[in-house]
């Protein structure tokens, strides 16, 4: 079944970096895009403007994925754009430290944002997708999920859990025309990591950092009709780190 007309993709944490690149990639593929943000309204509006400059349609949707009612986020997206038939769970946080030094607050914050919020949003997204017999869910995991990285026990647990959730939900809804996949980036150059790019790239087989647009391209494929038979998988965008 082809993508219905007027379908909207909700991308969480899309004000900058990987999220903004994903939003632009989906808009270029014909999706209406709800650009979710927590605090960076200026960045979200810049993402919307960039999409509109390319003749796409988008709207900035405010809301903290941890605290907001998922129904409110979806209602805002549906009111301004259209039915949400694609969800990209991109919003995430880190609180790195050695396991012996991670306190309960940092554990809870990382798990709540990266895993629990993604589950709640996915649960809400599935209702209209099941009715439409069409849907795409893409969870942004990390190469850190299956690959040890000292100092990130909380982040690794959340991302590994996200991959496990992806597989299970995919199995549950596959016969209803809904695909659920994950994209696991490695080291991606953003404003936060630009200063580390040269050093980190030395441990990446490709010998360079990835670009947000390369993650966006992977999400664009998984959300497309060309990927209708791809579900329950994790696509690594990591320059060979997981090899």
Backbone bond lengths (Angstrom), bond angles and torsions (degrees), N, CA, C in turn:
res aa  C-N    CA-C-N  psi(-1)  N-CA   C-N-CA  omega(-1)  CA-C   N-CA-C  phi
1 X - - - 1.452 - - 1.524 109.29 -
2 X 1.337 118.62 128.05 1.463 120.58 179.54 1.526 111.59 -72.96
3 X 1.305 115.57 161.66 1.462 120.64 179.56 1.528 110.42 -61.36
4 X 1.321 118.13 129.62 1.469 120.71 179.13 1.520 111.71 -63.60
5 X 1.308 116.68 152.32 1.456 121.57 177.33 1.528 110.09 -63.72
6 X 1.307 116.56 143.91 1.457 121.30 175.80 1.513 114.48 75.06
7 X 1.338 117.26 14.50 1.462 119.52 -178.67 1.520 110.75 -70.49
8 X 1.327 114.77 140.71 1.460 122.22 -177.61 1.517 110.44 -111.64
9 X 1.325 115.76 142.36 1.462 122.27 172.43 1.520 108.80 -109.35
10 X 1.314 116.68 126.54 1.461 122.34 176.06 1.518 108.03 -98.62
11 X 1.326 116.46 119.59 1.458 122.37 -179.88 1.518 108.25 -114.30
12 X 1.317 117.84 116.47 1.459 120.09 -179.40 1.527 110.15 -83.27
13 X 1.331 114.78 148.95 1.460 119.74 179.94 1.509 112.73 59.28
14 X 1.334 116.66 48.56 1.470 120.37 -170.45 1.521 113.67 -108.48
15 X 1.319 117.79 21.50 1.462 119.31 -177.75 1.521 113.19 -78.42
16 X 1.337 117.46 -21.03 1.458 120.05 -179.31 1.522 109.74 -162.19
17 X 1.334 115.36 177.83 1.455 121.05 173.56 1.512 114.18 58.37
18 X 1.336 115.20 -136.81 1.460 121.18 -176.68 1.523 111.14 -61.91
19 X 1.325 117.46 -42.14 1.460 120.18 -178.84 1.510 112.85 -61.27
20 X 1.327 116.72 -42.87 1.465 120.34 178.46 1.522 110.52 -64.53
21 X 1.335 117.33 -40.66 1.465 120.75 178.81 1.524 110.98 -63.36
22 X 1.334 116.59 -39.12 1.465 120.59 177.66 1.526 110.35 -63.98
23 X 1.326 116.88 -45.75 1.460 120.90 -179.25 1.529 111.00 -58.97
24 X 1.322 116.62 -43.36 1.468 120.33 -179.85 1.517 111.26 -67.30
25 X 1.335 117.13 -38.88 1.466 120.29 179.94 1.523 111.29 -65.07
26 X 1.325 117.02 -41.02 1.461 120.14 179.22 1.523 111.13 -68.26
27 X 1.325 116.59 -39.09 1.462 119.73 177.96 1.526 110.35 -62.54
28 X 1.335 116.53 -38.98 1.461 120.47 178.86 1.521 111.75 -64.69
29 X 1.328 116.54 -22.22 1.462 121.00 178.97 1.522 112.34 -94.52
30 X 1.325 116.36 8.14 1.459 119.86 173.51 1.508 117.04 100.50
31 X 1.337 118.05 -1.19 1.460 120.34 177.07 1.528 110.61 -76.06
32 X 1.320 116.95 143.91 1.460 120.81 161.64 1.527 105.27 -76.90
33 X 1.330 117.82 140.29 1.458 118.97 -170.25 1.525 111.89 -125.09
34 X 1.326 115.21 123.72 1.461 122.37 171.90 1.517 107.73 -92.09
35 X 1.324 116.59 113.81 1.463 123.75 -175.61 1.523 108.64 -94.23
36 X 1.310 116.11 97.88 1.467 119.79 -178.44 1.522 111.06 -80.64
37 X 1.334 115.14 142.92 1.463 120.56 175.74 1.526 109.23 -146.95
38 X 1.340 115.47 154.90 1.463 120.89 177.55 1.522 111.70 -98.58
39 X 1.324 117.73 -49.77 1.467 120.15 -175.46 1.528 113.49 -132.63
40 X 1.319 118.18 -22.62 1.460 121.11 -175.04 1.522 111.00 -92.15
41 X 1.328 115.77 74.87 1.464 119.69 -179.71 1.526 111.05 -63.87
42 X 1.320 116.24 -38.88 1.467 119.49 -179.49 1.528 111.21 -60.64
43 X 1.330 115.79 -43.44 1.459 119.24 178.08 1.512 112.50 -64.64
44 X 1.340 116.56 -41.10 1.464 120.42 179.18 1.523 111.09 -63.01
45 X 1.314 116.21 -42.37 1.464 119.39 179.28 1.525 111.07 -66.82
46 X 1.337 116.65 -32.67 1.469 120.09 176.28 1.523 110.64 -66.38
47 X 1.337 116.58 -38.24 1.463 120.10 176.61 1.521 110.73 -64.23
48 X 1.322 116.16 -44.08 1.466 120.91 177.40 1.527 110.32 -59.79
49 X 1.333 116.23 -45.46 1.466 120.26 -179.03 1.525 111.45 -61.62
50 X 1.335 116.44 -40.69 1.463 120.26 179.68 1.523 110.85 -63.53
51 X 1.327 116.84 -38.56 1.465 120.80 177.80 1.525 110.76 -66.72
52 X 1.320 116.12 -44.05 1.466 120.16 -178.55 1.518 111.63 -67.02
53 X 1.329 117.91 -31.16 1.453 121.24 177.50 1.526 111.67 -63.98
54 X 1.339 115.94 -24.55 1.462 121.24 178.45 1.529 111.45 -99.78
55 X 1.335 115.03 21.77 1.474 122.68 176.57 1.514 113.56 70.36
56 X 1.333 117.15 19.15 1.458 120.62 174.27 1.513 111.12 -91.00
57 X 1.314 115.53 -179.95 1.468 120.46 179.75 1.513 108.59 -130.90
58 X 1.329 116.57 130.61 1.457 120.99 -177.11 1.515 109.81 -152.02
59 X 1.328 115.47 165.06 1.464 121.83 176.63 1.513 108.69 -147.95
60 X 1.318 116.24 142.63 1.461 121.66 177.03 1.522 109.12 -83.79
61 X 1.326 116.41 129.90 1.466 122.42 -177.34 1.531 108.20 -121.02
62 X 1.320 116.26 113.51 1.466 119.96 -178.81 1.527 110.91 -82.43
63 X 1.328 115.75 142.21 1.459 119.84 174.70 1.514 111.98 161.49
64 X 1.312 116.65 135.63 1.455 122.84 174.67 1.522 107.68 -82.71
65 X 1.321 117.82 122.34 1.462 120.22 -175.18 1.523 112.53 -64.07
66 X 1.326 117.01 -21.36 1.465 120.07 179.30 1.521 110.94 -81.77
67 X 1.319 116.64 -44.62 1.463 120.41 -172.51 1.520 114.53 -95.13
68 X 1.315 117.43 -28.17 1.462 119.68 -175.27 1.521 111.56 -74.39
69 X 1.315 115.56 150.54 1.461 121.27 172.30 1.526 107.56 -70.93
70 X 1.343 118.44 122.18 1.467 119.08 179.31 1.525 112.74 -52.94
71 X 1.319 116.27 -34.40 1.457 119.48 179.24 1.511 112.77 -60.54
72 X 1.335 116.96 -35.11 1.462 120.56 179.72 1.526 111.22 -68.16
73 X 1.330 116.47 -40.64 1.467 119.91 179.16 1.525 110.58 -63.53
74 X 1.321 116.02 -44.58 1.458 119.58 -179.62 1.527 111.40 -68.21
75 X 1.321 116.82 -38.91 1.462 120.08 179.61 1.526 110.73 -62.47
76 X 1.334 116.56 -41.03 1.468 119.95 179.49 1.522 110.74 -65.25
77 X 1.323 116.41 -41.71 1.461 120.01 179.28 1.528 111.07 -65.90
78 X 1.311 116.42 -42.37 1.464 120.59 -178.12 1.529 111.41 -69.07
79 X 1.322 116.66 -36.19 1.462 120.18 -179.79 1.524 111.38 -67.96
80 X 1.328 116.50 -40.55 1.459 120.12 -175.51 1.530 113.44 -86.25
81 X 1.344 116.64 -25.44 1.460 119.25 -174.08 1.522 113.32 -126.62
82 X 1.324 117.09 -68.62 1.451 120.03 -176.93 1.509 110.18 169.81
83 X 1.340 117.65 -174.72 1.463 120.93 -177.05 1.527 111.54 -61.37
84 X 1.328 116.33 132.44 1.461 121.51 -179.40 1.527 108.80 -82.16
85 X 1.314 115.63 107.56 1.465 121.17 -179.70 1.521 112.05 -115.88
86 X 1.329 116.03 6.39 1.465 120.99 171.52 1.524 107.93 -141.94
87 X 1.315 115.75 135.79 1.465 121.90 177.34 1.522 108.02 -127.94
88 X 1.324 115.87 128.39 1.459 120.97 174.19 1.521 107.84 -116.51
89 X 1.319 115.62 109.41 1.467 121.52 179.22 1.525 108.81 -84.77
90 X 1.328 114.53 89.66 1.464 121.02 -175.92 1.526 112.91 -106.81
91 X 1.323 118.42 -28.15 1.463 120.97 -175.21 1.519 110.80 -57.00
92 X 1.313 115.92 134.13 1.458 119.15 -179.29 1.514 111.89 -160.57
93 X 1.321 115.55 160.07 1.455 121.97 175.99 1.519 108.85 -135.86
94 X 1.341 114.92 162.07 1.460 121.70 174.17 1.520 108.59 -128.85
95 X 1.317 115.20 151.05 1.465 122.71 172.59 1.520 105.82 -147.08
96 X 1.321 115.29 76.54 1.460 121.39 -170.03 1.527 112.77 -75.66
97 X 1.317 114.37 141.81 1.455 121.83 174.60 1.527 107.64 -176.15
98 X 1.313 116.45 162.59 1.454 118.83 173.28 1.518 109.38 -63.53
99 X 1.319 116.43 147.94 1.460 120.64 -174.45 1.519 112.79 -53.04
100 X 1.313 116.77 -39.09 1.460 120.12 -177.29 1.528 112.17 -67.95
101 X 1.349 116.67 -15.36 1.461 121.18 -177.23 1.530 113.80 -109.96
102 X 1.329 118.08 -2.54 1.464 120.43 178.17 1.526 108.97 -76.71
103 X 1.323 116.62 120.55 1.466 118.82 179.20 1.524 110.15 -86.69
104 X 1.322 115.89 171.95 1.464 120.55 -175.51 1.523 111.86 -62.37
105 X 1.331 117.39 -36.86 1.465 120.00 -179.01 1.523 111.12 -63.40
106 X 1.328 117.22 -43.41 1.460 120.09 -179.69 1.525 111.34 -70.80
107 X 1.306 116.96 -33.71 1.468 119.60 174.63 1.529 110.34 -63.59
108 X 1.332 115.18 -50.78 1.463 119.65 -177.49 1.521 111.94 -63.29
109 X 1.333 117.28 -42.14 1.469 120.94 -178.38 1.519 111.47 -59.90
110 X 1.320 116.56 -45.12 1.461 120.29 -177.79 1.524 111.44 -70.45
111 X 1.319 117.60 -42.43 1.476 120.12 178.89 1.525 111.21 -68.00
112 X 1.330 116.58 -40.50 1.467 120.05 -179.10 1.522 111.78 -62.85
113 X 1.320 116.65 -43.60 1.460 120.37 -176.00 1.514 112.35 -77.00
114 X 1.326 117.04 -46.95 1.456 121.00 -171.97 1.523 114.33 -83.28
115 X 1.317 117.33 -24.05 1.461 119.42 -175.58 1.527 113.06 -122.28
116 X 1.319 117.54 -56.74 1.468 119.47 -175.02 1.517 112.18 -63.91
117 X 1.329 117.16 -42.26 1.471 119.84 178.97 1.518 110.36 -63.97
118 X 1.330 116.99 -39.28 1.466 120.17 178.39 1.526 110.93 -62.33
119 X 1.329 116.83 -38.25 1.462 119.59 177.84 1.528 111.10 -65.03
120 X 1.325 116.58 -46.40 1.470 119.46 -178.31 1.527 111.44 -62.91
121 X 1.325 117.04 -41.37 1.459 120.22 179.38 1.529 111.12 -67.66
122 X 1.318 116.07 -39.74 1.465 119.65 177.74 1.522 110.80 -62.80
123 X 1.315 116.02 -43.64 1.467 120.68 179.15 1.525 110.71 -57.60
124 X 1.342 116.14 -43.48 1.468 120.43 179.51 1.536 110.95 -69.67
125 X 1.316 116.63 -37.55 1.462 120.21 -177.10 1.524 112.35 -66.83
126 X 1.324 116.89 -31.14 1.459 120.14 -173.74 1.527 113.40 -67.30
127 X 1.319 117.43 -26.37 1.476 118.93 -176.48 1.526 112.55 -59.20
128 X 1.335 119.31 -57.12 1.477 118.24 178.07 1.520 113.07 -68.40
129 X 1.321 117.35 -28.57 1.462 119.59 177.79 1.525 110.90 -65.60
130 X 1.321 116.97 -42.81 1.466 120.52 178.31 1.522 110.83 -62.71
131 X 1.322 115.88 -39.09 1.465 119.99 179.37 1.527 110.83 -66.49
132 X 1.331 115.79 -40.45 1.464 120.61 -178.56 1.526 112.44 -79.96
133 X 1.341 115.71 -14.21 1.465 121.84 -174.29 1.529 110.37 56.85
134 X 1.315 113.76 38.82 1.470 121.31 178.28 1.525 108.29 -159.67
135 X 1.324 116.70 135.61 1.460 118.70 175.91 1.513 112.02 -178.21
136 X 1.305 114.22 157.01 1.460 121.55 177.55 1.531 108.35 -136.54
137 X 1.314 115.96 125.68 1.459 121.82 172.56 1.524 106.94 -121.36
138 X 1.324 116.00 127.38 1.470 120.77 177.29 1.523 107.69 -127.43
139 X 1.306 115.61 120.22 1.465 121.73 -179.97 1.522 109.60 -101.14
140 X 1.316 116.53 129.91 1.455 120.33 179.40 1.521 108.30 -89.16
141 X 1.320 114.78 103.74 1.455 122.19 -178.83 1.527 108.38 -93.64
142 X 1.317 117.82 -139.44 1.459 121.56 179.40 1.515 108.82 -167.50
143 X 1.319 115.53 150.83 1.461 120.03 173.47 1.520 110.70 -60.57
144 X 1.338 116.91 -20.68 1.459 121.44 179.03 1.529 111.61 -68.96
145 X 1.340 117.65 -20.56 1.459 119.48 178.48 1.513 112.65 -56.70
146 X 1.344 118.64 -57.97 1.475 119.96 179.97 1.526 113.94 -92.39
147 X 1.326 118.50 -3.93 1.464 121.60 -174.49 1.521 109.38 -121.91
148 X 1.317 117.72 122.89 1.460 121.56 -176.59 1.520 111.93 -61.25
149 X 1.332 114.75 139.17 1.464 121.08 174.39 1.523 107.20 -145.24
150 X 1.327 116.13 107.78 1.466 120.77 -175.04 1.514 111.17 -54.23
151 X 1.321 115.03 137.25 1.451 120.76 178.56 1.513 114.36 93.70
152 X 1.331 117.46 3.22 1.467 119.39 -176.94 1.527 112.11 -132.35
153 X 1.307 117.92 42.75 1.462 120.99 -179.25 1.526 111.07 -60.21
154 X 1.331 116.61 -42.23 1.464 119.89 -179.39 1.529 111.37 -68.80
155 X 1.316 116.52 -44.63 1.460 121.27 -179.43 1.533 110.76 -66.06
156 X 1.341 116.40 -42.97 1.460 120.58 178.97 1.523 111.12 -63.49
157 X 1.323 116.92 -40.97 1.461 120.56 178.80 1.522 110.74 -61.90
158 X 1.331 116.28 -42.91 1.459 120.37 -179.62 1.521 111.39 -65.08
159 X 1.322 117.03 -44.38 1.460 120.21 -176.83 1.525 112.07 -72.98
160 X 1.333 117.19 -36.09 1.463 119.67 174.60 1.528 109.94 -64.61
161 X 1.323 116.40 -40.99 1.456 120.17 176.50 1.512 112.09 -62.60
162 X 1.325 116.63 -36.75 1.461 120.97 179.41 1.526 110.90 -64.88
163 X 1.319 116.64 -38.85 1.462 120.30 177.07 1.529 110.56 -66.08
164 X 1.331 116.86 -41.82 1.455 120.20 177.12 1.515 112.36 -63.66
165 X 1.329 116.72 -41.56 1.462 121.14 177.21 1.519 110.66 -62.49
166 X 1.319 116.59 -41.17 1.463 121.83 179.79 1.521 110.76 -56.34
167 X 1.314 117.02 -48.22 1.462 121.25 -178.27 1.525 111.65 -62.47
168 X 1.327 116.04 -44.33 1.461 119.97 -175.78 1.521 112.05 -67.91
169 X 1.338 116.87 -46.99 1.462 119.76 -179.76 1.527 110.07 -65.32
170 X 1.319 116.91 -38.05 1.468 120.06 177.71 1.522 110.95 -57.16
171 X 1.318 116.10 -43.20 1.468 120.91 179.93 1.527 110.65 -63.63
172 X 1.313 116.93 -37.07 1.463 121.23 -175.35 1.525 112.92 -70.87
173 X 1.336 118.06 -32.33 1.472 120.01 -171.22 1.530 114.00 -115.34
174 X 1.316 117.92 5.33 1.470 120.52 -173.33 1.528 112.74 -57.89
175 X 1.313 117.59 -38.45 1.465 119.09 -175.63 1.521 113.29 -76.24
176 X 1.348 116.95 -2.91 1.464 120.45 179.59 1.523 112.50 -103.76
177 X 1.318 117.07 17.93 1.461 119.68 176.76 1.516 114.35 78.01
178 X 1.325 116.61 18.61 1.469 121.56 -178.96 1.520 108.83 -113.62
179 X 1.312 116.97 131.23 1.459 120.84 175.18 1.522 109.30 -109.81
180 X 1.321 115.48 145.75 1.465 122.19 179.34 1.529 107.01 -133.73
181 X 1.304 115.92 115.75 1.462 121.01 -177.25 1.519 110.40 -135.15
182 X 1.322 114.85 170.27 1.463 120.56 176.53 1.513 109.60 -127.09
183 X 1.313 115.99 150.03 1.454 123.16 170.29 1.522 106.33 -118.08
184 X 1.330 116.02 128.49 1.464 120.77 -177.10 1.528 109.69 -114.85
185 X 1.323 117.32 96.58 1.460 119.45 178.32 1.527 111.23 -73.12
186 X 1.321 114.67 152.92 1.452 120.87 168.99 1.515 108.49 -95.34
187 X 1.319 117.00 -131.64 1.457 119.87 179.81 1.523 109.09 -82.91
188 X 1.329 115.99 113.76 1.460 122.36 -177.59 1.525 108.96 -113.88
189 X 1.313 116.09 132.55 1.458 120.37 -178.15 1.524 110.99 -78.24
190 X 1.316 115.36 115.88 1.461 122.41 174.82 1.521 107.64 -131.46
191 X 1.325 117.12 -178.48 1.461 120.05 178.73 1.526 111.65 -58.30
192 X 1.330 116.43 -33.95 1.460 120.65 -177.17 1.526 112.61 -75.47
193 X 1.321 117.56 -24.32 1.466 120.05 -173.27 1.525 113.29 -115.13
194 X 1.326 117.36 1.17 1.460 120.96 -173.63 1.529 112.21 -55.66
195 X 1.321 117.29 -40.78 1.468 120.63 -177.49 1.527 112.82 -68.59
196 X 1.323 117.45 -18.91 1.459 121.21 -177.62 1.521 112.78 -98.03
197 X 1.327 116.66 -6.06 1.459 120.86 -169.93 1.524 112.82 -56.23
198 X 1.322 117.40 -46.69 1.466 119.87 -175.57 1.522 111.84 -63.85
199 X 1.338 117.16 -41.55 1.461 120.62 -178.21 1.525 112.00 -70.64
200 X 1.319 115.74 -45.99 1.459 119.81 -176.54 1.527 111.08 -68.70
201 X 1.311 116.61 -33.95 1.458 120.19 -177.50 1.528 112.27 -58.76
202 X 1.316 117.00 -23.31 1.459 119.92 -178.74 1.527 112.58 -68.17
203 X 1.334 117.91 -21.07 1.462 120.09 178.52 1.532 111.89 -98.29
204 X 1.321 117.04 0.72 1.461 122.17 177.83 1.520 108.50 -95.25
205 X 1.327 118.66 126.64 1.466 119.82 -179.83 1.527 114.05 -52.13
206 X 1.315 118.02 -35.54 1.465 121.25 179.78 1.525 111.86 -74.08
207 X 1.330 117.26 -10.34 1.461 123.51 178.26 1.527 113.64 60.84
208 X 1.297 115.11 35.39 1.460 119.98 172.68 1.507 109.33 -161.65
209 X 1.303 116.05 161.68 1.456 121.13 172.87 1.522 109.20 -81.20
210 X 1.319 115.88 153.18 1.447 119.99 175.80 1.510 111.41 -80.27
211 X 1.310 115.79 167.23 1.459 122.04 178.59 1.533 109.33 -108.83
212 X 1.335 117.57 145.79 1.469 119.21 177.01 1.525 112.42 -53.54
213 X 1.323 116.36 -34.82 1.462 120.13 -178.71 1.525 111.96 -64.87
214 X 1.336 117.06 -26.92 1.461 119.80 178.40 1.527 110.97 -72.68
215 X 1.322 116.24 -32.84 1.464 119.81 172.89 1.529 109.58 -70.02
216 X 1.332 115.84 -42.01 1.459 120.09 178.07 1.518 112.48 -58.42
217 X 1.329 116.81 -38.54 1.463 120.55 179.45 1.521 111.50 -65.16
218 X 1.330 116.44 -37.44 1.467 119.99 178.30 1.517 111.00 -65.92
219 X 1.327 116.39 -42.31 1.470 120.34 178.36 1.521 110.28 -65.69
220 X 1.314 115.69 -41.76 1.472 119.74 178.96 1.523 110.52 -56.22
221 X 1.326 117.22 -44.04 1.462 119.84 178.72 1.521 111.32 -62.93
222 X 1.325 117.47 -48.69 1.460 120.25 -176.24 1.527 112.17 -65.43
223 X 1.319 117.24 -25.54 1.468 120.66 178.24 1.519 112.44 -87.87
224 X 1.308 117.33 -4.92 1.462 120.81 -175.16 1.525 112.05 -87.87
225 X 1.329 115.00 167.01 1.460 119.70 175.88 1.524 111.38 -68.33
226 X 1.325 117.14 -23.32 1.463 120.17 178.04 1.525 112.00 -64.42
227 X 1.334 117.14 -21.67 1.464 121.52 -178.52 1.527 112.05 -102.52
228 X 1.312 117.37 23.94 1.465 120.65 -176.09 1.523 113.27 -62.69
229 X 1.338 117.79 -21.54 1.461 121.23 -178.93 1.526 111.50 -105.14
230 X 1.315 115.77 12.09 1.465 121.64 178.39 1.525 108.22 -108.37
231 X 1.319 116.60 113.66 1.459 118.90 179.00 1.524 110.34 -153.84
232 X 1.322 115.07 147.88 1.456 120.44 -179.86 1.512 114.27 78.01
233 X 1.312 116.97 13.45 1.461 119.73 -176.44 1.529 111.42 -110.27
234 X 1.323 115.32 165.94 1.455 122.05 175.38 1.510 108.32 -121.85
235 X 1.323 116.24 122.06 1.453 122.59 179.56 1.526 108.17 -99.24
236 X 1.322 116.11 116.72 1.455 121.26 -178.19 1.531 110.36 -88.41
237 X 1.321 115.21 127.92 1.456 122.50 176.41 1.523 105.76 -119.18
238 X 1.325 115.89 80.05 1.460 119.27 -165.83 1.528 115.17 -141.65
239 X 1.319 116.90 11.65 1.452 119.34 178.35 1.512 114.70 63.26
240 X 1.319 116.79 20.68 1.464 121.34 177.60 1.506 115.36 97.76
241 X 1.337 118.95 5.49 1.465 120.77 -177.81 1.522 112.95 -61.99
242 X 1.334 117.16 -31.89 1.461 120.09 -177.17 1.517 113.04 -90.43
243 X 1.338 117.27 0.65 1.458 120.42 -177.36 1.525 111.39 -67.71
